[in-house]
Amino acid sequence: MHSTLVVARMAPGATQDVARLFGEFDTTEMPHQMGTRRRQLFSFHGLYFHLQDFDSDDGGRRIEAAKTDPRFITISEDLKPHIEAYDPATWRTPADALAQRFYHWSAQ
């Protein structure tokens, strides 16, 4: 399994709206098309954490292919009032919001 963690800023009080948007998105076939096995959303002091687990490490390729799907475009637009880049001055692509894992441990 491959995981990504997106870090951004979230508007105060937006957790229910963001959860609703992803709840609607996740009832479509889009998660399966992207290879998503699990999505978890977290908030902490105005920060937004989006942990996504994929079937394999090809999740990035499959997400790139999904970016032109109208449902992907719609959720991206619908999230804009609620989620903004952690550092708007340096953000160019969604890859700029991905946390870098520096340690991993798994049970045998």
N, CA, C and O atoms as a printed pandas DataFrame, in Angstrom:
     atom_number atom_name residue_name chain_id  residue_number  x_coord  y_coord  z_coord
0              1         N          MET        A               1    0.840   -1.178    0.000
1              2        CA          MET        A               1    0.000    0.000    0.000
2              3         C          MET        A               1    0.883    1.239    0.000
3              4         O          MET        A               1    1.962    1.240    0.593
4              5         N          HIS        A               2    0.431    2.277   -0.656
5              6        CA          HIS        A               2    1.135    3.552   -0.745
6              7         C          HIS        A               2    0.255    4.615   -0.104
7              8         O          HIS        A               2   -0.958    4.619   -0.313
8              9         N          SER        A               3    0.845    5.513    0.670
9             10        CA          SER        A               3    0.093    6.571    1.345
10            11         C          SER        A               3    0.635    7.935    0.972
11            12         O          SER        A               3    1.828    8.104    0.721
12            13         N          THR        A               4   -0.274    8.912    0.941
13            14        CA          THR        A               4    0.125   10.314    0.789
14            15         C          THR        A               4   -0.549   11.115    1.888
15            16         O          THR        A               4   -1.633   10.768    2.358
16            17         N          LEU        A               5    0.109   12.188    2.288
17            18        CA          LEU        A               5   -0.440   13.086    3.298
18            19         C          LEU        A               5   -0.347   14.508    2.764
19            20         O          LEU        A               5    0.745   15.045    2.579
20            21         N          VAL        A               6   -1.505   15.110    2.519
21            22        CA          VAL        A               6   -1.584   16.492    2.062
22            23         C          VAL        A               6   -1.742   17.378    3.287
23            24         O          VAL        A               6   -2.564   17.093    4.159
24            25         N          VAL        A               7   -0.964   18.449    3.360
25            26        CA          VAL        A               7   -1.037   19.411    4.454
26            27         C          VAL        A               7   -1.431   20.762    3.862
27            28         O          VAL        A               7   -0.825   21.233    2.900
28            29         N          ALA        A               8   -2.450   21.372    4.447
29            30        CA          ALA        A               8   -2.913   22.677    3.969
30            31         C          ALA        A               8   -3.521   23.427    5.150
31            32         O          ALA        A               8   -3.478   22.959    6.288
32            33         N          ARG        A               9   -4.083   24.586    4.865
33            34        CA          ARG        A               9   -4.785   25.360    5.879
34            35         C          ARG        A               9   -6.281   25.229    5.608
35            36         O          ARG        A               9   -6.720   25.165    4.460
36            37         N          MET        A              10   -7.052   25.190    6.698
37            38        CA          MET        A              10   -8.496   25.036    6.556
38            39         C          MET        A              10   -9.201   26.195    7.257
39            40         O          MET        A              10   -8.812   26.617    8.345
40            41         N          ALA        A              11  -10.234   26.687    6.610
41            42        CA          ALA        A              11  -11.017   27.779    7.182
42            43         C          ALA        A              11  -11.671   27.315    8.488
43            44         O          ALA        A              11  -12.088   26.162    8.593
44            45         N          PRO        A              12  -11.761   28.196    9.470
45            46        CA          PRO        A              12  -12.424   27.829   10.730
46            47         C          PRO        A              12  -13.860   27.366   10.477
47            48         O          PRO        A              12  -14.602   27.980    9.711
48            49         N          GLY        A              13  -14.223   26.290   11.127
49            50        CA          GLY        A              13  -15.580   25.776   11.016
50            51         C          GLY        A              13  -15.901   25.041    9.732
51            52         O          GLY        A              13  -17.070   24.760    9.468
52            53         N          ALA        A              14  -14.907   24.722    8.930
53            54        CA          ALA        A              14  -15.154   24.109    7.623
54            55         C          ALA        A              14  -15.160   22.583    7.637
55            56         O          ALA        A              14  -15.395   21.964    6.600
56            57         N          THR        A              15  -14.910   21.969    8.779
57            58        CA          THR        A              15  -14.770   20.508    8.793
58            59         C          THR        A              15  -16.018   19.797    8.265
59            60         O          THR        A              15  -15.900   18.839    7.500
60            61         N          GLN        A              16  -17.202   20.247    8.657
61            62        CA          GLN        A              16  -18.415   19.570    8.194
62            63         C          GLN        A              16  -18.605   19.710    6.689
63            64         O          GLN        A              16  -19.005   18.754    6.024
64            65         N          ASP        A              17  -18.322   20.891    6.147
65            66        CA          ASP        A              17  -18.452   21.086    4.703
66            67         C          ASP        A              17  -17.451   20.241    3.936
67            68         O          ASP        A              17  -17.797   19.623    2.929
68            69         N          VAL        A              18  -16.226   20.211    4.403
69            70        CA          VAL        A              18  -15.186   19.419    3.731
70            71         C          VAL        A              18  -15.532   17.934    3.812
71            72         O          VAL        A              18  -15.395   17.212    2.825
72            73         N          ALA        A              19  -15.979   17.475    4.977
73            74        CA          ALA        A              19  -16.371   16.068    5.127
74            75         C          ALA        A              19  -17.541   15.733    4.202
75            76         O          ALA        A              19  -17.568   14.659    3.600
76            77         N          ARG        A              20  -18.493   16.633    4.089
77            78        CA          ARG        A              20  -19.647   16.402    3.203
78            79         C          ARG        A              20  -19.208   16.298    1.750
79            80         O          ARG        A              20  -19.659   15.412    1.023
80            81         N          LEU        A              21  -18.322   17.210    1.321
81            82        CA          LEU        A              21  -17.845   17.187   -0.060
82            83         C          LEU        A              21  -17.135   15.870   -0.374
83            84         O          LEU        A              21  -17.374   15.263   -1.418
84            85         N          PHE        A              22  -16.267   15.434    0.531
85            86        CA          PHE        A              22  -15.582   14.167    0.286
86            87         C          PHE        A              22  -16.539   12.980    0.427
87            88         O          PHE        A              22  -16.395   11.987   -0.286
88            89         N          GLY        A              23  -17.506   13.070    1.330
89            90        CA          GLY        A              23  -18.496   12.013    1.459
90            91         C          GLY        A              23  -19.252   11.798    0.160
91            92         O          GLY        A              23  -19.489   10.660   -0.246
92            93         N          GLU        A              24  -19.631   12.888   -0.491
93            94        CA          GLU        A              24  -20.317   12.798   -1.783
94            95         C          GLU        A              24  -19.376   12.263   -2.863
95            96         O          GLU        A              24  -19.762   11.404   -3.656
96            97         N          PHE        A              25  -18.165   12.762   -2.894
97            98        CA          PHE        A              25  -17.165   12.339   -3.884
98            99         C          PHE        A              25  -16.863   10.851   -3.742
99           100         O          PHE        A              25  -16.728   10.141   -4.739
100          101         N          ASP        A              26  -16.759   10.383   -2.507
101          102        CA          ASP        A              26  -16.374    8.997   -2.269
102          103         C          ASP        A              26  -17.492    7.996   -2.545
103          104         O          ASP        A              26  -17.249    6.789   -2.534
104          105         N          THR        A              27  -18.720    8.475   -2.793
105          106        CA          THR        A              27  -19.793    7.556   -3.191
106          107         C          THR        A              27  -19.781    7.290   -4.694
107          108         O          THR        A              27  -20.508    6.423   -5.177
108          109         N          THR        A              28  -18.962    8.027   -5.428
109          110        CA          THR        A              28  -18.824    7.795   -6.866
110          111         C          THR        A              28  -17.751    6.728   -7.098
111          112         O          THR        A              28  -17.158    6.222   -6.145
112          113         N          GLU        A              29  -17.510    6.396   -8.340
113          114        CA          GLU        A              29  -16.447    5.429   -8.645
114          115         C          GLU        A              29  -15.061    6.070   -8.683
115          116         O          GLU        A              29  -14.070    5.385   -8.936
116          117         N          MET        A              30  -14.984    7.387   -8.432
117          118        CA          MET        A              30  -13.696    8.083   -8.494
118          119         C          MET        A              30  -12.632    7.488   -7.573
119          120         O          MET        A              30  -11.504    7.292   -8.024
120          121         N          PRO        A              31  -12.932    7.189   -6.303
121          122        CA          PRO        A              31  -11.878    6.606   -5.463
122          123         C          PRO        A              31  -11.316    5.312   -6.061
123          124         O          PRO        A              31  -10.109    5.075   -6.017
124          125         N          HIS        A              32  -12.186    4.490   -6.612
125          126        CA          HIS        A              32  -11.732    3.234   -7.212
126          127         C          HIS        A              32  -10.898    3.503   -8.463
127          128         O          HIS        A              32   -9.897    2.831   -8.711
128          129         N          GLN        A              33  -11.320    4.487   -9.241
129          130        CA          GLN        A              33  -10.582    4.865  -10.453
130          131         C          GLN        A              33   -9.171    5.348  -10.092
131          132         O          GLN        A              33   -8.222    5.104  -10.837
132          133         N          MET        A              34   -9.037    6.027   -8.956
133          134        CA          MET        A              34   -7.739    6.556   -8.525
134          135         C          MET        A              34   -6.937    5.533   -7.720
135          136         O          MET        A              34   -5.775    5.778   -7.396
136          137         N          GLY        A              35   -7.545    4.387   -7.394
137          138        CA          GLY        A              35   -6.857    3.381   -6.596
138          139         C          GLY        A              35   -6.890    3.655   -5.105
139          140         O          GLY        A              35   -6.104    3.073   -4.356
140          141         N          THR        A              36   -7.787    4.531   -4.654
141          142        CA          THR        A              36   -7.875    4.885   -3.241
142          143         C          THR        A              36   -8.497    3.746   -2.450
143          144         O          THR        A              36   -9.575    3.259   -2.792
144          145         N          ARG        A              37   -7.820    3.324   -1.397
145          146        CA          ARG        A              37   -8.354    2.298   -0.492
146          147         C          ARG        A              37   -8.979    2.929    0.743
147          148         O          ARG        A              37   -9.959    2.421    1.288
148          149         N          ARG        A              38   -8.400    4.044    1.177
149          150        CA          ARG        A              38   -8.898    4.684    2.394
150          151         C          ARG        A              38   -8.517    6.162    2.347
151          152         O          ARG        A              38   -7.448    6.542    1.870
152          153         N          ARG        A              39   -9.447    6.986    2.866
153          154        CA          ARG        A              39   -9.208    8.430    2.983
154          155         C          ARG        A              39   -9.526    8.814    4.424
155          156         O          ARG        A              39  -10.558    8.418    4.966
156          157         N          GLN        A              40   -8.641    9.582    5.038
157          158        CA          GLN        A              40   -8.886   10.099    6.381
158          159         C          GLN        A              40   -8.546   11.581    6.376
159          160         O          GLN        A              40   -7.519   11.994    5.838
160          161         N          LEU        A              41   -9.419   12.374    6.981
161          162        CA          LEU        A              41   -9.210   13.813    7.066
162          163         C          LEU        A              41   -9.049   14.192    8.530
163          164         O          LEU        A              41   -9.794   13.730    9.394
164          165         N          PHE        A              42   -8.057   15.046    8.795
165          166        CA          PHE        A              42   -7.771   15.495   10.156
166          167         C          PHE        A              42   -7.639   17.006   10.159
167          168         O          PHE        A              42   -7.283   17.614    9.149
168          169         N          SER        A              43   -7.929   17.603   11.301
169          170        CA          SER        A              43   -7.678   19.035   11.473
170          171         C          SER        A              43   -6.956   19.236   12.799
171          172         O          SER        A              43   -7.130   18.480   13.754
172          173         N          PHE        A              44   -6.136   20.288   12.819
173          174        CA          PHE        A              44   -5.395   20.630   14.035
174          175         C          PHE        A              44   -5.001   22.095   13.955
175          176         O          PHE        A              44   -4.192   22.474   13.108
176          177         N          HIS        A              45   -5.561   22.919   14.823
177          178        CA          HIS        A              45   -5.218   24.344   14.917
178          179         C          HIS        A              45   -5.174   25.027   13.551
179          180         O          HIS        A              45   -4.191   25.684   13.210
180          181         N          GLY        A              46   -6.231   24.869   12.782
181          182        CA          GLY        A              46   -6.319   25.537   11.489
182          183         C          GLY        A              46   -5.610   24.822   10.357
183          184         O          GLY        A              46   -5.614   25.302    9.223
184          185         N          LEU        A              47   -5.004   23.688   10.644
185          186        CA          LEU        A              47   -4.343   22.908    9.598
186          187         C          LEU        A              47   -5.242   21.754    9.168
187          188         O          LEU        A              47   -6.057   21.257    9.944
188          189         N          TYR        A              48   -5.079   21.354    7.952
189          190        CA          TYR        A              48   -5.856   20.286    7.319
190          191         C          TYR        A              48   -4.881   19.201    6.901
191          192         O          TYR        A              48   -3.860   19.482    6.272
192          193         N          PHE        A              49   -5.191   17.975    7.246
193          194        CA          PHE        A              49   -4.364   16.824    6.889
194          195         C          PHE        A              49   -5.247   15.820    6.165
195          196         O          PHE        A              49   -6.275   15.395    6.693
196          197         N          HIS        A              50   -4.856   15.449    4.983
197          198        CA          HIS        A              50   -5.627   14.536    4.140
198          199         C          HIS        A              50   -4.745   13.317    3.876
199          200         O          HIS        A              50   -3.856   13.348    3.025
200          201         N          LEU        A              51   -5.007   12.244    4.622
201          202        CA          LEU        A              51   -4.252   11.001    4.490
202          203         C          LEU        A              51   -5.007   10.082    3.554
203          204         O          LEU        A              51   -6.173    9.759    3.782
204          205         N          GLN        A              52   -4.327    9.664    2.495
205          206        CA          GLN        A              52   -4.959    8.819    1.493
206          207         C          GLN        A              52   -4.077    7.601    1.262
207          208         O          GLN        A              52   -2.875    7.726    1.025
208          209         N          ASP        A              53   -4.687    6.418    1.333
209          210        CA          ASP        A              53   -3.980    5.165    1.093
210          211         C          ASP        A              53   -4.416    4.607   -0.253
211          212         O          ASP        A              53   -5.598    4.631   -0.596
212          213         N          PHE        A              54   -3.449    4.107   -1.006
213          214        CA          PHE        A              54   -3.689    3.590   -2.346
214          215         C          PHE        A              54   -3.329    2.110   -2.411
215          216         O          PHE        A              54   -2.549    1.608   -1.601
216          217         N          ASP        A              55   -3.912    1.425   -3.389
217          218        CA          ASP        A              55   -3.629    0.009   -3.600
218          219         C          ASP        A              55   -2.136   -0.243   -3.784
219          220         O          ASP        A              55   -1.596   -1.217   -3.261
220          221         N          SER        A              56   -1.483    0.627   -4.520
221          222        CA          SER        A              56   -0.055    0.461   -4.787
222          223         C          SER        A              56    0.567    1.826   -5.022
223          224         O          SER        A              56   -0.117    2.846   -4.939
224          225         N          ASP        A              57    1.842    1.849   -5.312
225          226        CA          ASP        A              57    2.530    3.130   -5.484
226          227         C          ASP        A              57    2.246    3.789   -6.823
227          228         O          ASP        A              57    2.888    4.785   -7.154
228          229         N          ASP        A              58    1.301    3.267   -7.608
229          230        CA          ASP        A              58    0.937    3.937   -8.857
230          231         C          ASP        A              58   -0.182    4.956   -8.650
231          232         O          ASP        A              58   -0.714    5.491   -9.622
232          233         N          GLY        A              59   -0.548    5.232   -7.380
233          234        CA          GLY        A              59   -1.606    6.182   -7.076
234          235         C          GLY        A              59   -1.389    7.535   -7.720
235          236         O          GLY        A              59   -2.346    8.156   -8.183
236          237         N          GLY        A              60   -0.169    7.997   -7.761
237          238        CA          GLY        A              60    0.117    9.285   -8.377
238          239         C          GLY        A              60   -0.222    9.302   -9.854
239          240         O          GLY        A              60   -0.781   10.281  -10.349
240          241         N          ARG        A              61    0.105    8.241  -10.560
241          242        CA          ARG        A              61   -0.189    8.146  -11.993
242          243         C          ARG        A              61   -1.695    8.116  -12.218
243          244         O          ARG        A              61   -2.206    8.761  -13.133
244          245         N          ARG        A              62   -2.395    7.370  -11.388
245          246        CA          ARG        A              62   -3.842    7.255  -11.545
246          247         C          ARG        A              62   -4.538    8.567  -11.181
247          248         O          ARG        A              62   -5.546    8.919  -11.793
248          249         N          ILE        A              63   -4.018    9.285  -10.204
249          250        CA          ILE        A              63   -4.602   10.590   -9.855
250          251         C          ILE        A              63   -4.375   11.570  -10.997
251          252         O          ILE        A              63   -5.277   12.331  -11.349
252          253         N          GLU        A              64   -3.189   11.559  -11.573
253          254        CA          GLU        A              64   -2.911   12.433  -12.714
254          255         C          GLU        A              64   -3.921   12.183  -13.825
255          256         O          GLU        A              64   -4.420   13.123  -14.444
256          257         N          ALA        A              65   -4.222   10.907  -14.077
257          258        CA          ALA        A              65   -5.191   10.570  -15.123
258          259         C          ALA        A              65   -6.592   11.035  -14.748
259          260         O          ALA        A              65   -7.376   11.396  -15.626
260          261         N          ALA        A              66   -6.920   11.033  -13.449
261          262        CA          ALA        A              66   -8.257   11.421  -12.990
262          263         C          ALA        A              66   -8.467   12.930  -12.970
263          264         O          ALA        A              66   -9.609   13.385  -12.910
264          265         N          LYS        A              67   -7.399   13.712  -13.018
265          266        CA          LYS        A              67   -7.514   15.170  -12.885
266          267         C          LYS        A              67   -8.388   15.818  -13.953
267          268         O          LYS        A              67   -8.889   16.924  -13.748
268          269         N          THR        A              68   -8.578   15.159  -15.072
269          270        CA          THR        A              68   -9.411   15.735  -16.128
270          271         C          THR        A              68  -10.877   15.319  -15.998
271          272         O          THR        A              68  -11.726   15.804  -16.746
272          273         N          ASP        A              69  -11.176   14.434  -15.064
273          274        CA          ASP        A              69  -12.555   13.995  -14.846
274          275         C          ASP        A              69  -13.349   15.156  -14.244
275          276         O          ASP        A              69  -12.867   15.807  -13.317
276          277         N          PRO        A              70  -14.549   15.428  -14.750
277          278        CA          PRO        A              70  -15.348   16.548  -14.224
278          279         C          PRO        A              70  -15.603   16.460  -12.721
279          280         O          PRO        A              70  -15.696   17.495  -12.061
280          281         N          ARG        A              71  -15.719   15.259  -12.163
281          282        CA          ARG        A              71  -15.955   15.115  -10.718
282          283         C          ARG        A              71  -14.731   15.545   -9.917
283          284         O          ARG        A              71  -14.871   16.135   -8.846
284          285         N          PHE        A              72  -13.547   15.259  -10.418
285          286        CA          PHE        A              72  -12.314   15.681   -9.758
286          287         C          PHE        A              72  -12.198   17.207   -9.817
287          288         O          PHE        A              72  -11.853   17.858   -8.831
288          289         N          ILE        A              73  -12.488   17.751  -10.975
289          290        CA          ILE        A              73  -12.433   19.210  -11.160
290          291         C          ILE        A              73  -13.447   19.889  -10.239
291          292         O          ILE        A              73  -13.147   20.917   -9.631
292          293         N          THR        A              74  -14.644   19.315  -10.139
293          294        CA          THR        A              74  -15.695   19.901   -9.303
294          295         C          THR        A              74  -15.302   19.904   -7.831
295          296         O          THR        A              74  -15.443   20.928   -7.162
296          297         N          ILE        A              75  -14.810   18.776   -7.310
297          298        CA          ILE        A              75  -14.458   18.761   -5.881
298          299         C          ILE        A              75  -13.295   19.704   -5.606
299          300         O          ILE        A              75  -13.245   20.338   -4.553
300          301         N          SER        A              76  -12.366   19.798   -6.539
301          302        CA          SER        A              76  -11.250   20.730   -6.361
302          303         C          SER        A              76  -11.758   22.162   -6.249
303          304         O          SER        A              76  -11.296   22.924   -5.400
304          305         N          GLU        A              77  -12.695   22.522   -7.095
305          306        CA          GLU        A              77  -13.276   23.870   -7.055
306          307         C          GLU        A              77  -14.117   24.072   -5.794
307          308         O          GLU        A              77  -14.059   25.132   -5.170
308          309         N          ASP        A              78  -14.893   23.062   -5.424
309          310        CA          ASP        A              78  -15.767   23.180   -4.250
310          311         C          ASP        A              78  -14.978   23.289   -2.946
311          312         O          ASP        A              78  -15.473   23.857   -1.973
312          313         N          LEU        A              79  -13.766   22.754   -2.917
313          314        CA          LEU        A              79  -12.937   22.826   -1.710
314          315         C          LEU        A              79  -12.237   24.173   -1.545
315          316         O          LEU        A              79  -11.819   24.519   -0.440
316          317         N          LYS        A              80  -12.106   24.928   -2.618
317          318        CA          LYS        A              80  -11.342   26.182   -2.563
318          319         C          LYS        A              80  -11.787   27.163   -1.477
319          320         O          LYS        A              80  -10.923   27.797   -0.871
320          321         N          PRO        A              81  -13.069   27.324   -1.199
321          322        CA          PRO        A              81  -13.442   28.257   -0.126
322          323         C          PRO        A              81  -13.033   27.762    1.272
323          324         O          PRO        A              81  -13.003   28.542    2.224
324          325         N          HIS        A              82  -12.722   26.480    1.386
325          326        CA          HIS        A              82  -12.445   25.872    2.685
326          327         C          HIS        A              82  -10.974   25.537    2.919
327          328         O          HIS        A              82  -10.496   25.568    4.053
328          329         N          ILE        A              83  -10.263   25.217    1.841
329          330        CA          ILE        A              83   -8.878   24.737    1.946
330          331         C          ILE        A              83   -7.974   25.646    1.118
331          332         O          ILE        A              83   -8.284   25.961   -0.031
332          333         N          GLU        A              84   -6.859   26.063    1.706
333          334        CA          GLU        A              84   -5.883   26.841    0.947
334          335         C          GLU        A              84   -4.490   26.269    1.182
335          336         O          GLU        A              84   -4.260   25.562    2.162
336          337         N          ALA        A              85   -3.590   26.569    0.303
337          338        CA          ALA        A              85   -2.225   26.063    0.403
338          339         C          ALA        A              85   -1.601   26.447    1.742
339          340         O          ALA        A              85   -1.868   27.524    2.276
340          341         N          TYR        A              86   -0.787   25.574    2.265
341          342        CA          TYR        A              86   -0.073   25.870    3.511
342          343         C          TYR        A              86    0.781   27.120    3.332
343          344         O          TYR        A              86    0.798   27.999    4.193
344          345         N          ASP        A              87    1.486   27.190    2.210
345          346        CA          ASP        A              87    2.315   28.357    1.899
346          347         C          ASP        A              87    1.986   28.796    0.473
347          348         O          ASP        A              87    2.626   28.334   -0.472
348          349         N          PRO        A              88    1.006   29.675    0.302
349          350        CA          PRO        A              88    0.593   30.081   -1.041
350          351         C          PRO        A              88    1.728   30.663   -1.889
351          352         O          PRO        A              88    1.669   30.595   -3.117
352          353         N          ALA        A              89    2.739   31.221   -1.268
353          354        CA          ALA        A              89    3.839   31.816   -2.022
354          355         C          ALA        A              89    4.681   30.773   -2.752
355          356         O          ALA        A              89    5.307   31.081   -3.767
356          357         N          THR        A              90    4.699   29.545   -2.244
357          358        CA          THR        A              90    5.536   28.513   -2.871
358          359         C          THR        A              90    4.725   27.415   -3.542
359          360         O          THR        A              90    5.301   26.526   -4.169
360          361         N          TRP        A              91    3.404   27.455   -3.426
361          362        CA          TRP        A              91    2.569   26.396   -3.993
362          363         C          TRP        A              91    2.435   26.572   -5.496
363          364         O          TRP        A              91    2.030   27.629   -5.981
364          365         N          ARG        A              92    2.785   25.514   -6.226
365          366        CA          ARG        A              92    2.638   25.508   -7.681
366          367         C          ARG        A              92    1.723   24.381   -8.142
367          368         O          ARG        A              92    0.899   24.567   -9.037
368          369         N          THR        A              93    1.873   23.203   -7.521
369          370        CA          THR        A              93    1.057   22.038   -7.869
370          371         C          THR        A              93    0.679   21.315   -6.578
371          372         O          THR        A              93    1.265   21.585   -5.530
372          373         N          PRO        A              94   -0.294   20.399   -6.636
373          374        CA          PRO        A              94   -0.639   19.639   -5.431
374          375         C          PRO        A              94    0.554   18.906   -4.806
375          376         O          PRO        A              94    0.550   18.651   -3.602
376          377         N          ALA        A              95    1.546   18.574   -5.582
377          378        CA          ALA        A              95    2.737   17.904   -5.041
378          379         C          ALA        A              95    3.440   18.782   -4.002
379          380         O          ALA        A              95    4.133   18.265   -3.126
380          381         N          ASP        A              96    3.271   20.097   -4.090
381          382        CA          ASP        A              96    3.894   21.014   -3.126
382          383         C          ASP        A              96    3.223   20.962   -1.760
383          384         O          ASP        A              96    3.729   21.543   -0.801
384          385         N          ALA        A              97    2.084   20.269   -1.660
385          386        CA          ALA        A              97    1.370   20.149   -0.395
386          387         C          ALA        A              97    1.566   18.789    0.260
387          388         O          ALA        A              97    1.022   18.532    1.334
388          389         N          LEU        A              98    2.345   17.909   -0.383
389          390        CA          LEU        A              98    2.539   16.561    0.151
390          391         C          LEU        A              98    3.629   16.551    1.209
391          392         O          LEU        A              98    4.744   17.020    0.980
392          393         N          ALA        A              99    3.288   16.009    2.368
393          394        CA          ALA        A              99    4.285   15.838    3.426
394          395         C          ALA        A              99    5.266   14.746    2.984
395          396         O          ALA        A              99    4.892   13.810    2.277
396          397         N          GLN        A             100    6.501   14.878    3.404
397          398        CA          GLN        A             100    7.529   13.896    3.075
398          399         C          GLN        A             100    7.714   12.944    4.247
399          400         O          GLN        A             100    8.101   13.359    5.339
400          401         N          ARG        A             101    7.437   11.671    4.013
401          402        CA          ARG        A             101    7.622   10.687    5.081
402          403         C          ARG        A             101    9.112   10.484    5.299
403          404         O          ARG        A             101    9.862   10.302    4.340
404          405         N          PHE        A             102    9.542   10.513    6.543
405          406        CA          PHE        A             102   10.957   10.322    6.850
406          407         C          PHE        A             102   11.203    9.128    7.752
407          408         O          PHE        A             102   12.350    8.829    8.083
408          409         N          TYR        A             103   10.130    8.434    8.160
409          410        CA          TYR        A             103   10.279    7.219    8.957
410          411         C          TYR        A             103    9.036    6.383    8.786
411          412         O          TYR        A             103    7.934    6.924    8.697
412          413         N          HIS        A             104    9.190    5.076    8.738
413          414        CA          HIS        A             104    8.063    4.172    8.602
414          415         C          HIS        A             104    8.372    2.881    9.333
415          416         O          HIS        A             104    9.496    2.383    9.272
416          417         N          TRP        A             105    7.400    2.346   10.012
417          418        CA          TRP        A             105    7.527    1.058   10.685
418          419         C          TRP        A             105    6.243    0.288   10.482
419          420         O          TRP        A             105    5.164    0.880   10.516
420          421         N          SER        A             106    6.325   -1.008   10.272
421          422        CA          SER        A             106    5.154   -1.874   10.148
422          423         C          SER        A             106    5.379   -3.128   10.956
423          424         O          SER        A             106    6.506   -3.608   11.079
424          425         N          ALA        A             107    4.301   -3.658   11.507
425          426        CA          ALA        A             107    4.382   -4.946   12.199
426          427         C          ALA        A             107    4.603   -6.041   11.162
427          428         O          ALA        A             107    4.146   -5.924   10.025
428          429         N          GLN        A             108    5.279   -7.071   11.537
429          430        CA          GLN        A             108    5.527   -8.178   10.598
430          431         C          GLN        A             108    4.282   -8.933   10.285
431          432         O          GLN        A             108    4.320   -9.891    9.513
